[in-house]
Amino acid sequence: MTQGEWYYCLDHAAVEPYEACPSGSRLGPYPTAGEAADALARAKERNAEWEHDPRFVDPDDEEPDDTEGWGPFRH
């Protein structure tokens, strides 16, 4: 597999070299095209790990209850 800087483009759902899309639309860099192809799977795994990591869980940050709280159209 070719070495270099490879990226996963979120706009095109494809692996691209450095010279392709702007960096705001892609994940990377990765050393190989194969690693770039796995970018979404890696991101999904890391997000799941972080969501359950006690260092990043705020007990006050629970899902909001739609029946309570302040809102512009609530009485």
C-alpha positions in Angstrom: 0.0 0.0 0.0 1.2 3.5 -0.8 2.8 5.5 2.1 2.1 9.2 2.6 -0.6 11.4 4.0 -4.1 9.9 3.5 -7.4 11.3 4.6 -11.0 10.1 4.8 -13.3 12.7 3.1 -16.6 13.0 4.9 -18.2 14.8 1.9 -17.4 12.0 -0.6 -17.1 9.0 1.8 -13.8 8.1 0.2 -10.1 7.9 0.9 -8.2 10.8 -0.6 -4.6 12.1 -0.8 -3.4 15.3 0.9 -4.1 17.4 -2.3 -7.8 16.6 -2.4 -10.6 18.2 -0.3 -10.2 20.9 2.4 -9.2 19.7 5.8 -12.5 20.7 7.4 -14.3 18.0 5.5 -12.0 15.0 6.3 -10.4 12.9 9.0 -6.7 12.3 9.1 -3.9 12.3 8.3 -3.2 8.5 8.2 0.0 6.9 7.1 -1.7 4.5 4.7 -4.9 4.5 2.6 -6.0 1.4 4.4 -5.9 3.2 7.8 -7.8 6.1 6.3 -10.5 3.8 5.1 -11.0 2.6 8.7 -11.4 6.2 10.0 -15.1 6.1 10.6 -14.9 2.8 12.5 -12.1 4.1 14.6 -14.0 7.3 15.4 -17.1 5.4 16.4 -15.0 3.1 18.7 -13.3 6.1 20.3 -16.6 8.0 20.8 -18.1 5.0 22.5 -15.0 4.7 24.8 -15.2 8.4 25.7 -18.9 8.3 26.4 -18.3 5.7 29.1 -15.1 7.0 30.4 -15.6 8.3 34.0 -13.1 11.1 33.4 -15.4 12.6 30.8 -18.9 11.9 32.4 -20.5 14.8 34.2 -23.2 13.5 36.6 -25.1 16.8 36.1 -25.1 16.3 32.4 -28.0 13.9 32.0 -30.5 13.8 29.3 -33.0 16.7 29.6 -36.5 16.0 30.6 -38.9 17.7 28.2 -41.5 18.1 31.0 -39.4 20.3 33.2 -37.1 23.3 33.0 -37.2 26.6 31.4 -38.1 27.2 27.7 -39.4 30.1 25.7 -42.8 28.5 25.2 -43.3 26.9 28.6 -45.5 28.3 31.4 
